[in-house]
């Protein structure tokens, strides 16, 4: 399997790549469970496995793509004073020997 996020990909090539991986994984799982060639004889079963995988990936990628906007909004709400330098912490008192 490839990395979840590959910044060199555009959306279309990433979608094709993931779809191919989901398809190959579905065929392997079906044939392992029901015997060689079962997946080829039952394409609807392949689709039943691939569709939820693609839907879950779409939801993940959509959420991940919103992170920069959500973070920017949160930082705007916090205001610049949150990032001002804090005064140095007091040094702990030394114990007398």
C-alpha positions in Angstrom: 0.0 0.0 0.0 1.1 3.5 -0.6 1.3 6.4 1.8 -2.1 7.9 2.6 -1.0 11.4 1.6 1.4 11.8 -1.3 1.8 15.5 -2.0 3.2 14.8 -5.5 -0.2 13.4 -6.6 -3.0 15.4 -8.2 -6.5 14.4 -7.1 -7.3 12.4 -10.3 -4.2 10.3 -10.3 -4.5 9.6 -6.6 -8.1 8.6 -7.0 -7.2 6.1 -9.8 -4.3 4.7 -7.8 -6.4 4.1 -4.7 -9.3 2.7 -6.7 -6.9 0.2 -8.3 -5.5 -0.8 -4.9 -9.0 -1.2 -3.5 -10.0 -3.3 -6.5 -6.9 -5.5 -6.2 -7.4 -6.0 -2.4 -11.1 -6.8 -2.9 -10.4 -9.5 -5.6 -7.7 -11.0 -3.4 -9.9 -11.1 -0.3 -12.8 -12.6 -2.2 -10.7 -15.3 -3.9 -8.9 -16.1 -0.7 -12.3 -16.7 1.1 -14.3 -18.3 -1.7 -11.7 -19.8 -4.1 -9.7 -18.6 -7.1 -11.9 -17.0 -9.8 -14.9 -16.3 -7.5 -14.3 -12.6 -7.6 -14.2 -12.6 -11.4 -17.5 -14.5 -11.5 -19.1 -12.1 -9.0 -18.2 -8.5 -10.0 -21.0 -7.0 -7.8 -19.3 -8.5 -4.8 -16.1 -6.6 -5.8 -18.1 -3.4 -6.0 -19.7 -4.0 -2.7 -16.2 -4.1 -1.1 -14.7 -1.3 -3.1 -17.4 1.3 -2.7 -17.3 1.6 1.2 -13.5 1.8 1.0 -13.6 4.7 -1.5 -16.3 6.4 0.5 -14.3 6.2 3.7 -11.2 7.5 1.9 -13.2 10.4 0.4 -14.4 11.3 3.9 -10.9 11.2 5.3 -9.4 13.2 2.5 -12.1 15.8 2.8 -11.6 16.2 6.5 -7.8 16.3 6.1 -8.1 19.0 3.5 -10.1 21.2 5.9 -7.5 21.1 8.6 -5.5 24.2 7.4 -8.7 26.3 7.2 -9.9 25.0 10.6 -6.5 25.8 12.1 -6.4 29.3 10.6 -9.9 30.0 12.0 -8.9 28.8 15.4 -5.8 30.9 15.5 -7.8 33.9 14.4 -10.2 33.3 17.3 -7.4 33.0 19.8 -5.8 36.4 18.8 -2.2 37.5 18.6 -1.9 37.9 22.4 -1.8 34.1 22.7 1.6 34.2 20.9 3.3 37.0 22.8 6.3 36.0 24.7 5.6 34.8 28.2 7.8 36.3 31.0 10.6 33.9 32.0 9.6 31.4 34.6 10.9 32.0 38.1 13.9 30.0 39.1 13.3 27.6 41.9 14.8 28.6 45.3 17.9 26.8 46.2 17.8 24.7 49.3 20.2 25.7 52.0 22.7 23.0 52.9 
